[in-house]
Amino acid sequence: LLGEQLSAFRQAGHEIIGMSAPGPHLPAIEANGVRHVPIPALTRRSTLLADLRASWQMYRVLRRERPDILHTHNPKPGVLGRITGRVARVPVVINTQHGLYAQPTDRRKKRWAVYLAERVAAAFGHLELVQNPEDAQVLVDRLRVRKGKVQVLGNGINLARLNGDRQARARMRAEWGVTDDEVVAGVVGRLVREKGLGELFAALHELRPDHPQLRLVVVGPQDPDKPDGLSAEAIAEAEELGVIFTGMRHDMPECYAGMDLFVTATYREGFPRAAMEASASGLPLVATDIRGCRQVVEHGVTGLLV
């Protein structure tokens, strides 16, 4: 998510310190010249006690390191980090919104809990960098965040990575056990219900009798810390339908080459990078008509919004 941005900051002469719970991406981050300071309690799992512990750990690190800028990302680190950063007297606190954790179509209970947390946290930050113009409008119009504090940043991908290997298609489809005359609908994302995977599996079940050539390939890791993470039983049931799970991959250009179309039934996005990569790889897209997907898919031209 942040690898290229961290590289750009470092090349511009900044000293970069990463703060998070340790995880599988840590070696790659450190190899990129970023010093990492562990915040063990700052995991994806969300409980009040763990969040309080994470805030205290973060406060101690910030007081020790005394950074000039604190730049937070993602919902939980964004809320905890903005508040803790100001309490720790960091001179500049910036947050990037990778998609508000709720949107206007969500049920009121979830929507207003998220909006309240974001409104309080925004009061502690100096600048909100927003990837999506729809989120910017929500922050200004509904949450009453000062307009001068909100800037639409957008999102982007490195097109040079998507260079298109002619042999990659045959290689990937052979690995997946897919023949050349089968149609591969590719899904990229964490294995959580929020990504609409249950709906996609149900659609495959409905379509396969009349379209036996259709295959569904899901690229992405499990996310057991999330309450809506797919269980082993759900994954096994999908595999019985013929769904192919590849797990975490680091060769995404090759994976896109093996697909015929890209599908996402996601319920929440900020500005979906995988969809941008798929489109830049020449794949037609089928995506839910929600914030984020609307900024990537030109309906009827580069794909369909449903």
Buried (B, 14 or more C-beta within 10 A) or exposed (E): EBEEBBBEBBEEEEEBBBBBBEEEBBEEBEEBEBEBBBBEBBBBBEEEEBBEBBBEBBBEBBEEBEBEBBBBBBBBBBBBBBBBBBBBEBEEBBBBBBBBBBBEEBEEEEBEEBBEBBBEBBEBBBBBBBBBBBBBBBBBEEBEBEEEBBEBBEBEBEEEEBEEEEEBBEBBBEEBEBEEEBEBBBBBBBBBBBBBBBBBBEBBBEEBEEEEEBBBBBBBBBBBEBEBBBEEEBBEBBEEEBBBBBEEEEBBBBBBBBBBBBBBBBBBBBBBBBBBBBBBBEBBBBBBEBBBBBBBBEBEEBBBBE
